């Protein structure tokens, strides 16, 4: 019996695939299948998978024209035969015991899903993302509806499908898929759809998934990407109908405002960084248009009401300058923060 099907969408990932494949085929849980969906790659990705498939019959290869990560994952979902399903991105990798840890928990506790932490390798630093959920406890449907689902409106930290395991029969029964044509948040939408039908989940304070920053990170890509437009699209898109049954309009707006302001604050750092390939005037102009946007100014009071008591002096300063649309102030305070961080890293080294 196949216990876990792992779906890996692949698009021009030849430089990272060997590491990814090694981490999967060396899993301590043997009863796995590894479904690689080659989404129209133009490099050596297909050849690498075909070669490795000769050495391990658990590797399955699906070739399709390039249609994007959501369609690739959906193709893998249709082919999956395991009791549970997990997802890995081709440029990432997992620890040897990850799927055994998650599967044993899911099977022993009869869970529809198991959540875990995420380790991110960003600019040489290792950052562990944890979640504001009770650890090692069975979270039943009432708790999922009241506490877990609202978190997806408030933050993106839970969004990833890659540090979770999902019961396949629940996905099949309700026809759950990754949405097509969503600019940002495909994982989050999938999770919301799944959790709206889940009866029991569990959160492990364990990190076995390694997210790796590939060449072309957010900062380096800022000149060619409009990250604020994508965050704004998420903010303006009506949430799934399940939220109409759970929350009032004002509470939904408050939660979504928190997510938007988090995104704007992150974008301020990205776009004011001189390493992003944009000139100073362009950087200042972009940040000015962002903090002056009427939806941002509308969201700020909700964010401050929700978070002001827990904010440090730095974040309070950022928010004050955002309210006053004082872009030069943002430029100076973020520049000073980067200088302090570089100095701290030199001292630690």
N, C-alpha and C positions, 0 to 999 in steps of 0.2 A: 504493500500500500504506500502511495506517495503521501507523505505527511505535509510537506510544504512545497508549493510551486513558487518560484522566484522569477519575476518578470523583469527583464532588463531591456529598455529601449536603447537602441544604438544608432547614433548618427555621427559619422566621421570621428570615431573615438579610438582609432588605432593606437595612439600613443599611450592610452590608459587601459585598454582592454586586457592585456596580459595580467596586470596586477589585479584587476577586478575578477577575472576568471579564476585565477589562483585562489583568491580569498573565498570564492564560492565552492569550488571543487574540493577544498580542504576543510569544509565544514564538518564539525564533529557529528552533526545529525546527517546520517547517510541517506535517509529516505527522502531525498529532494529531487526536484527537476528544475533545470535552469533554462528558461525560455528567453532566448535572445531574439529581439525583433529588430532586424536591420531595416531602418527607415530610410532607404535610398542612399546609403553612404556612398561617397565617391572616393574614399581612401581604401586602405587595406583591411577595414573592419571585417567585411564578409569573409575574406580569406583566412583571417586569424581565427574566427569562430569555427569555420569549417575544419581547419587543421586541428583545433582543440577538441572538436566533436569526435574525431577519430580515437582520441584517448579516453573519452568519458562519455558513455552512452546516455548519461543523464542530461547532456546538453542538447537542446532543441533549437533549431534555427528557423525563423520565419523571415522571409524576404518580402518587402513591399516597397512601393513607390513612396517618396517622401511626403508624409502627411502630418507630421508633427508628433510631439511626445504623447499627447492624449490618445490619438488614434493608435499609436504603436502600443501603448499600454492596454488599450481595449482589445487589440488583436491578441495580446498575451493572455488577457483574462479569458477570452473565448477558448483558447487552447489549453488552459490550465486544468489539471486533474487532481491537484492536491487537496487535502482537507483544509489547509489554510494557504493564504497567498501573501507574499511579500514583494516589495519592489526595491530595486537597486538601480541607480544611475551608472552608466558605463564608465564614467570618470571617477567614481568613488569606489570604496571597498569596505568589507566588513570583517570583524574579528571572527576567529575560527568557531567560537562557541555561540555566536549570536543567535542563530536560528534554533539551536537546541534549547537555549535559555527561554526564548520567546515561545517556542512550541510547547515545551513541557509545562510552562505556566498556563498557556491557553487550554491545553488538553486536561490538565489536572483540575483546573478551576472551571472548566466548561465555559470559557469566555468566547464572545463573538469577536473581540479584538484585544490585542495587547499593545500598549504604548511603551516606548522606552526613550531614553535620552539620545541626544545627537552630539557627536564630536565634530567640530569644524576646524579644518586646518586652513587658517587665513593669514597670509603674509608671514608665515613662519610661526605663528602662534596657534596654540591648541585651545579651543573654547568649547566648553560643554554647555549645551542648552538643556535646561531642566524645565519641568512643567509644573504649574500651580495646581497639582492634583494630589489627593491622598495616595501615599506610596504603599504598594503591596497590600492593597485592599480591594475587595470586590465592589465595583461601582455598578449599581443596578440601574434599571431604566429610569426611575424617577430622578436619581442623581444626574444621570446623563442629560436628561431633558432640562433640568433646572440649572445645572452648574457647568457641564462640559460644553454643550452646544453654544451657549452664549459666548464662550471664550473665543470661538472662531470669528465672531463679529468684532471682537475687541483687540485681537492680536494675531499676528501671522506665525507665532512661534510653534503652534501646534500643527500647522498646515501640512508639513511633509508627510508623504505616504511611505517614505523609505525607512523610518525607524519604528514601523508598526507591522503587525500581523493581523490578517482579516480572515474570518470564516468564509470559505468560498460558497457554501450553500446559501448563505444570507445574500451574498452578491448576486448569485444566480436567481434566487427566488424573487428578488425585487428588481432585477434588471438594472443594477447599479453600474454606471460607467463613469469614466472621466469625461467632463464636458468638452465639446469642441468649440473653437473660436473664442476662448476666454483668454484675454491678454495676460491676466495675472490671477493666480489663485486656483488653478485646476485641481491641485492636491486638496486644498481646503474645501472646495465644492464636493469632491468625492467623499471626503471625511464626513461632511455634514449629511450627505445623502445616506451614507452607511450608518452613521450613529443615530439617525432618526428612526432606524429599524432595529438597532442593537438592544439586547436585553441585559448584557453584562460585559463589562470591560475591566481591564486591570492595568495599572501603571507601574512599571518596574523602574526603580532608581538604578538604572544600568545603561551604559553607553557602549554599544558594539558597532554602531554605524559610523563610518568616517566620511564626512563630506569634505571634498577637496576643492579648493579654489583653483579653477582652471585658468589658463591664459585667457585674458579677456574679462577680468573681474569687473565688478560694478564701477569702481573708480576709474579704471582704464577705459571703460566703455562709455563713460558719461557723455562724451561729445557726440556719440552716435545714438544714444538712447534717450528717450523722454520718460524717465522714471516717474516724474510727478504726474504726467498724463495717465500713466497706467494705475498709479495709486488713486487718482481721482476717479477713474473709471470704476474701480472696485467700490469706492465710497458711494458713487451715484447709482450703482446697479442694485436694484431691489434684492434683498436676501431671499433664499428659498422660502416657500410658503410655510414650512414648519415653524418659522419664527413668528408668524402672525398668530399662531396658537399659543406660543410660549410667552411673548413679551409685548408690551405696549409700544406704540410708535415712538414715544419720547425715549424709552429705554433703548430701543434699537438705535435711534439716532445718537444717543450718548455713547454706546459701545462702538459704533462705526466711527464716531468722531475721534475716539481714543486711538483707533487703528490709523486713521488718516494723519493725525498729528505725529504719531510715532514715525510714520513714513516720511513726513516732511522734515522732521528733525534729522533723520538718517540722511535724507537727500541734501540737506544743508551741508553736512560734512562732506558728502561725495562731490558736490558741485563747487564748493569753495576750496577744494584741494587742488593745488597748482599742478599736481601730477596727473590730472584727468585729461590733458590735451586741449583744454579750452583756454582762451585768453582771459585776462582778468576782467575786462569789460563784459565779455559774454557770460562769465561766471556770475558776476554781480547782477547782471540783467536777469538771468534765469532765476536766481534766488529771490530777487525782488518781485518778479511776476508770480512766483510760487507763494511767498508769504503774504502777498497782497490779494491773492485770489479770494473771492467772497466766500467760497465754501470753507477755506482754511480759517478765515476770520470768524466764520459762523461756528466752526468746530472748536475753536480755542476755549471758549468759556466752559463747554462740556468737559474738555480734557482737564482744565484747571480745577474744576469742581471735584472731579474724580480723583486726581492725582496730587494736588498741590501739597498736601500734608506729608507725602512720602518723597518729595523731590529734594535733591541736593541743591546747593547754591549755583552750581554750573548750569543745571537744567532750568532752574528758575530764571537765570539770566538770559538763556536762549529764548525762553518763552516770552519774557518781557520784551526783548528786541523783536520777536516775531509779532507781538501785539502792536508794537509801535512802528513796524515795518522798517526798522533801523538796520539796513543791510550791512553798512560799514561796521556796525557794532558786532553783528554776527561774524563778519570776516575776521575781525580782530580777536574775538573770544575763541573761535574755533582754531585760528592760527596759533594762538597761545597754548591751547590744549594740545595740539599736535607737537609743538615744541617741547612741552613738558613730558609728553609720552615718549618722545625720542630720547630725551635726556635720561628718563628713568630706565629705558632699555639699555642705554650705554652703561649706566651705573651697575645694573644687574649683570651685564656681560662681563 
